[in-house]
Amino acid sequence: MAATSATTFSIGSTVSFRSKGSSFPQAKPSAVRFTSQNSVASFSCLKATTSVNCETGSSFLGKESSAALRGSFVPKAQKATQRSQYGLQIQASYKVAILGAAGGIGQPLALLVKMSPLVSDLHLYDIANVKGVAADLSHCNTPSQVLDFTGASELGNCLKGVNVVVIPAGVPRKPGMTRDDLFNINANIVKTLVEAVADNCPDAFIHIISNPVNSTVPIAAEVLKQKGVYDPKKLFGVTTLDVVRANTFVAEKKNLKLIDVDVPVVGGHAGITILPLLSKTRPSVSFTDEEVEQLTVRIQNAGTEVVEAKAGAGSATLSMAYAAARFVESSLRALDGDGDVYECSFVQSDLTELPFFASRIKLGRKGIEALIPSDLEGLTDYEQKALEALKPELKASIEKGIAFVQKQPVTA
């Protein structure tokens, strides 16, 4: 799988993420150029050599993409002042907007996206406190320019010309707050923000993080439909954290090298709707019935694990930001022409009778190129029963989101 949990995320990288043989779009070249004698110069205070080690445990690409990255890293000999030098040009040409950038997920997510060599402009939006976040990030010596936008009056300008919009905006569930309270607050936030996206950058990839994702993605779809700009290939519910957790927990349980592990996670993004397909784990590994039960429950309840560990001081913000940044990077690689980008995401789907479903997808320049049905074939009895059990809850969540927008038509 081309985008798995452990690989190099080029931190102010000296290379671009693309498959061997693919080409960059005709975009403005970055002002960042690296030339040195016998080695690539340091960038972002990180030293790199003319060889690339893609098998670290700290980034987003997977095993296959790492191999492609190694293959594409061919230093070009140049003549300068009568000595052999190596040069490498980065193309930073994509605009990313983060809506809710001053929040617990938004801030670390903004930092990680700032580190991408494919981002030329990073737009940060929130209703308050975003100016300081932008000022802080702007000091990082990576190619992207950081701009801040505060309040509804500046939202349109934030979104103009953007290629990828990420929406972590919303509130976490607080003591005394019912699920309906949480839904109504976040549903209104997502509805308002997606209306602005429809008006200002309708062709952008839209990444929905705001919970409950099982409802907020259908909300976004209905808003875009009412605005006449819905493209199901470009709307994504970010469920990457479920995959990140599954890969981590399985690697720990089975003492596997993390870069090799890939566990598809299907269904939705809450409780029992999260279904890790452990029988489809790569590399192939056997689990006892007890291990399957324990791992499945842990993956489904991993958010609670973090909340309890933080003792009421927060929720899973850092791991969510990491997972979201991985999905952003995958989207940027797809936009840049990488033909080997796969992720799991909650999208409009015909793989089941449900209108939305999380599964593995293939990403391309125009969004979703294909849904991958093979993961749902040959399931174990445990997985098949769990799949059928999750459908009623997921169906209800989807319908709740659709009904919300139908009762509150979008602003023209």
C-alpha positions, 0 to 999 in steps of 0.5 A: 500500500503506497501510503502506510504508517511508517516511512519518510515524511520529508521534513523540508525535504530535499526530494519530491514524493513521486513515482519513478517516471512521473512528472511534475505539473507545470507550476512555478519552481520553488525558490529552494535549491540545494547544491553542495559538493558530494552531499546535499546541503542541510535544510530545515536544520536537518542534514541529508546525504546523496543517498536516501533512507526511506525506512524510518519510523517517522513518516507517512509513505509506505514500503512501495512508495519508499522504493519508488522514492529511492528510485527517483532520487538521482542526483544530477551532475552539474558543472560549476566552478570546475567542480562536480556538484549535485543539484536538486530542485523542489517544486512547491506548488500547492495551496492548503487551507486548514479551517480550525487551525488554532485548535488542539488538532489544527496547530500540530497539523499546521506544523506538519503540513508546513514541513511538506516540500509540496506546499507553497502556501499554507492558509490558516483560518479560525474564529480567534487566536490564529494570528499567533499560530501563523506568526510562529509557524512562519519562522520555520525555514520551509518553502511554504508561505503562511497566511492567517485569516480570522473570522467569517469576513476573511474566510472567503479570501482564505479559500480562494485558489486552494487545492486542499481544504482540511477541516478539523474545526469543531468542539470535543465532547465535554462533561455534561454534553450529550451526543446531540449537543455535540452533533448540533454544534459541529454540524453547524460549523461544518455546514457553514465552512463547506458552504464557503468552500463551495463558493470559493474553491469548489474543485478542492479536495475536502478533508473532513476531520470534525466529528462525528465524521459518520455524519459530517461527511454526509452533511458536507455532501448535501451542502455541496449538492445544494450548491451544485458543485458536489464531486464525490471523488473529492470529498473525504472523511479522514479515517487515517487515524484508525489505520495508524492505530491498527498498524501500530498495535499489530506491529507491537503485538506481533513484534513486526517492523512497523514499516512493513505493516498495513491493516485496512480499516473499513466501515466508519469512524466511531465505536463499532463502526470501525472495523479493522480487517486483521485477516487482510494484514500485510505481511500475512500474520496469524491471530488467535481468536482472543487476539482478534477480539482484543485488537479490534476492541482496542482499535475501536476504543483507542480514543478513549484510551488517550482521553483516560491517559490525559486524565480529562486534560484533552483528547487524541489531538497529536495522533489525529494531527499526524494521521491527518497530515499523512492524508494531506501528504497523500493527496498532494502526492496524488495531485502531483502525479504519483500513480501509486497512492492508496489510503483508507477513507470514508467516502461515497461508496457502492461497496455496500448498500450504505451510501458512504463507507470507509475503505481503501481507495486509490487517489489520483489528480482528480481525486478518487480513481477507484474504490478497492473492493478486494478487502471486503472479499473472503472475510473471516466469520468474525469480520463478516458478523462485525460488518453486518453489526456496524451497518445499522449504526452507520446508516443512522449516523449517515441519515442524521447528517443528511436530514440535518442539511435538508431541514436547514437549507444552505445559504445561496 
